[in-house]
């Protein structure tokens, strides 16, 4: 589906008003949108941008999504050493005794003393002792973000329960593209972008599932330079 066809189909869907979800649960809002628009893949072809991801969300939802992961050349303390110093035991009985760093971090120190220190050009993972564990440059993060999400169409829907079924009113579609180091800096300062550590120890090394940079769905438009209604 190209952008013109999407705009026509979305206008018709909006005019229908409330529609019943075709799937229960959190994924209902996106799956229902795809089904009603006749999309077989979750993207729209936009001139000069190629295939653009389509994302639907419920207005008022505080759900978070992962924008991208980034670990390359950021660790000042070797990951295995960081786990041994600041990790916590896995709660899974099958993995008893294994230490891991599975935290969603902000600028406020967590229970292990880890927090995000933010400067204009970089963000650092630090411990309250003063130790700097990892550093990400905003320039590199912006480049990674643009590679992973060059553009996005965000569809906003009101949702309501009627009995045991959910209904949606898809009322707005926005095309968003491009970001910058200064935008990421401001949104991390505002607490709209959080950082997920996802690594655990192995006998002689660390298993890193990728440090995730996450955002609340309703804050997505704040991460892009260009946002326009479709």
Wavefront OBJ file of the C-alpha trace (Angstrom):
o trace
v 0.000 0.000 0.000
v 1.385 3.417 -0.923
v 0.870 6.620 1.046
v -2.010 7.929 -1.077
v -3.883 4.629 -0.779
v -3.230 4.587 2.965
v -4.635 8.091 3.390
v -7.798 7.126 1.504
v -8.235 3.900 3.450
v -7.579 5.605 6.773
v -10.069 8.386 6.038
v -12.719 5.754 5.305
v -11.851 3.867 8.507
v -12.032 7.047 10.577
v -15.452 7.831 9.088
v -16.741 4.441 10.265
v -16.353 5.496 13.888
v -16.113 2.728 16.483
v -15.092 -0.725 15.225
v -14.842 -4.012 17.088
v -11.400 -5.450 17.743
v -10.644 -8.614 15.808
v -8.159 -9.797 18.435
v -8.107 -9.763 22.215
v -5.234 -8.333 24.229
v -2.580 -5.670 23.787
v -1.937 -6.436 20.119
v -5.593 -5.966 19.181
v -5.240 -2.289 18.326
v -2.516 -2.903 15.736
v -3.862 -6.146 14.315
v -7.353 -4.708 13.889
v -5.943 -1.675 12.044
v -3.987 -3.892 9.650
v -6.995 -6.102 8.972
v -9.369 -3.198 8.320
v -6.886 -1.437 6.047
v -6.189 -4.651 4.145
v -2.485 -4.642 4.964
v -0.637 -7.932 4.732
v 2.604 -6.383 6.024
v 2.996 -3.815 8.756
v 4.349 -1.004 6.573
v 3.332 1.650 4.047
v 5.322 2.681 0.966
v 6.175 6.379 1.241
v 7.881 8.274 -1.618
v 11.570 8.970 -0.888
v 11.423 6.903 2.307
v 10.661 3.392 1.082
v 8.644 1.123 3.342
v 7.655 2.874 6.561
v 6.616 0.995 9.679
v 3.028 1.412 10.822
v 2.380 1.575 14.561
v -1.014 1.793 16.304
v -1.518 2.724 19.936
v -4.318 3.355 22.400
v -4.666 6.985 23.480
v -3.693 7.243 27.140
v -1.677 4.033 27.158
v 1.608 4.174 29.050
v 2.992 1.102 27.283
v 6.606 1.306 26.218
v 8.278 0.157 23.019
v 11.931 -0.451 22.233
v 13.243 1.932 19.590
v 16.626 0.285 19.085
v 19.501 -1.393 20.910
v 23.069 -0.135 21.046
v 26.167 -1.560 22.745
v 29.077 -1.022 20.399
v 32.206 0.264 22.164
v 30.272 1.765 25.085
v 31.463 -0.297 28.051
v 34.108 1.299 30.272
v 33.853 -1.576 32.754
v 33.873 -5.039 31.113
v 30.264 -6.321 31.108
v 31.069 -9.468 33.118
v 32.810 -7.372 35.769
v 29.840 -4.962 35.880
v 27.488 -7.896 36.425
v 29.602 -9.280 39.266
v 29.720 -5.874 40.967
v 26.148 -4.691 40.500
v 24.093 -7.674 39.296
v 21.206 -9.278 41.143
v 20.309 -13.006 41.330
v 17.890 -14.355 38.740
v 14.424 -15.053 40.169
v 13.913 -18.081 37.940
v 14.550 -21.208 40.090
v 16.003 -22.922 37.038
v 18.682 -20.220 36.881
v 19.322 -19.951 40.615
v 22.560 -18.230 41.479
v 23.010 -16.580 38.079
v 23.633 -12.847 38.320
v 22.211 -10.395 35.831
v 21.717 -6.740 35.032
v 18.065 -6.507 34.002
v 17.060 -2.976 34.912
v 15.095 -0.117 33.389
v 17.231 2.893 34.236
v 16.475 6.570 34.688
v 18.316 9.525 36.233
v 17.226 8.367 39.704
v 19.495 5.699 41.272
v 17.887 2.260 41.466
v 18.130 -0.269 44.296
v 21.678 -1.221 43.291
v 22.857 2.392 42.967
v 22.885 2.505 39.153
v 21.560 5.571 37.327
v 21.849 7.565 34.101
v 24.084 10.622 34.080
v 23.209 12.965 31.220
v 25.429 15.563 29.575
v 24.747 17.527 26.375
v 26.755 15.173 24.168
v 26.532 11.842 25.972
v 24.660 9.672 28.448
v 26.504 7.513 30.954
v 25.635 4.553 33.140
v 27.084 5.325 36.559
v 27.059 4.018 40.083
v 26.500 6.272 43.090
v 30.115 5.500 44.062
v 31.141 7.592 41.061
v 32.198 4.692 38.843
v 31.365 5.148 35.156
v 30.309 1.831 33.637
v 29.206 2.665 30.072
v 28.920 5.769 27.882
v 26.745 6.392 24.811
v 27.351 9.417 22.584
v 24.128 11.097 21.448
v 25.532 11.459 17.934
v 25.921 7.674 17.683
v 22.482 7.075 19.216
v 20.804 9.411 16.722
v 22.536 7.638 13.834
v 21.395 4.254 15.146
v 17.826 5.510 15.640
v 17.633 6.830 12.065
v 18.959 3.514 10.743
v 16.415 1.525 12.730
v 13.432 3.890 12.410
v 13.936 6.226 9.426
v 10.236 7.050 9.505
v 7.080 5.884 11.223
v 3.330 6.253 10.788
v 1.669 6.400 14.193
v -2.081 5.784 14.312
v -3.838 6.824 17.530
v -7.033 5.111 18.638
v -9.483 5.619 21.466
v -10.473 2.318 23.036
v -13.388 1.223 25.177
v -14.686 -2.044 26.552
v -18.235 -3.144 25.739
v -18.934 -6.276 27.669
v -16.070 -8.662 26.999
v -15.077 -7.023 23.714
v -12.906 -3.998 22.970
v -13.808 -1.337 20.418
v -11.544 1.234 18.755
v -12.009 4.601 17.139
v -8.986 5.298 14.937
v -8.945 9.066 14.848
v -5.457 10.261 13.888
v -2.505 9.210 11.708
v 0.844 10.987 11.815
v 3.918 10.570 9.615
v 7.099 11.103 11.625
v 10.689 11.168 10.426
v 14.230 12.223 11.302
v 15.713 12.859 14.727
v 18.796 14.538 16.201
v 21.224 14.207 19.112
v 19.643 17.254 20.772
v 16.165 15.697 20.588
v 17.353 12.491 22.240
v 19.181 14.535 24.875
v 16.058 16.533 25.735
v 13.776 13.490 25.819
v 16.078 11.524 28.116
v 16.268 14.566 30.394
v 12.465 14.708 30.375
v 12.243 11.033 31.317
v 10.424 10.062 28.124
v 13.239 7.781 26.942
v 14.487 5.104 29.335
v 17.343 2.636 29.057
v 17.018 -1.125 29.564
v 20.026 -3.222 30.544
v 19.613 -6.848 29.440
v 22.647 -8.959 30.280
v 23.636 -11.828 32.535
v 26.708 -13.806 33.439
v 27.956 -16.981 31.846
v 30.829 -18.997 33.304
v 33.572 -16.905 31.692
v 31.744 -14.144 29.830
v 28.617 -11.968 29.712
v 25.540 -12.650 27.585
v 24.245 -9.296 26.401
v 20.800 -9.180 24.760
v 21.285 -5.545 23.764
v 20.857 -2.347 25.754
v 17.406 -1.108 24.773
v 16.383 2.519 24.373
v 12.666 2.640 25.111
v 9.923 5.244 24.849
v 6.308 5.511 25.948
v 4.052 5.200 22.908
v 2.327 8.532 23.452
v 5.706 10.318 23.517
v 6.851 9.013 20.129
v 6.100 12.263 18.224
v 8.507 14.123 20.517
v 11.428 12.079 19.159
v 11.183 13.257 15.556
v 12.081 16.500 13.776
v 9.198 16.278 11.321
v 5.667 15.278 12.297
v 2.649 15.809 10.066
v -0.937 14.637 10.060
v -2.080 12.410 7.218
l 1 2 3 4 5 6 7 8 9 10 11 12 13 14 15 16 17 18 19 20 21 22 23 24 25 26 27 28 29 30 31 32 33 34 35 36 37 38 39 40 41 42 43 44 45 46 47 48 49 50 51 52 53 54 55 56 57 58 59 60 61 62 63 64 65 66 67 68 69 70 71 72 73 74 75 76 77 78 79 80 81 82 83 84 85 86 87 88 89 90 91 92 93 94 95 96 97 98 99 100 101 102 103 104 105 106 107 108 109 110 111 112 113 114 115 116 117 118 119 120 121 122 123 124 125 126 127 128 129 130 131 132 133 134 135 136 137 138 139 140 141 142 143 144 145 146 147 148 149 150 151 152 153 154 155 156 157 158 159 160 161 162 163 164 165 166 167 168 169 170 171 172 173 174 175 176 177 178 179 180 181 182 183 184 185 186 187 188 189 190 191 192 193 194 195 196 197 198 199 200 201 202 203 204 205 206 207 208 209 210 211 212 213 214 215 216 217 218 219 220 221 222 223 224 225 226 227 228 229 230
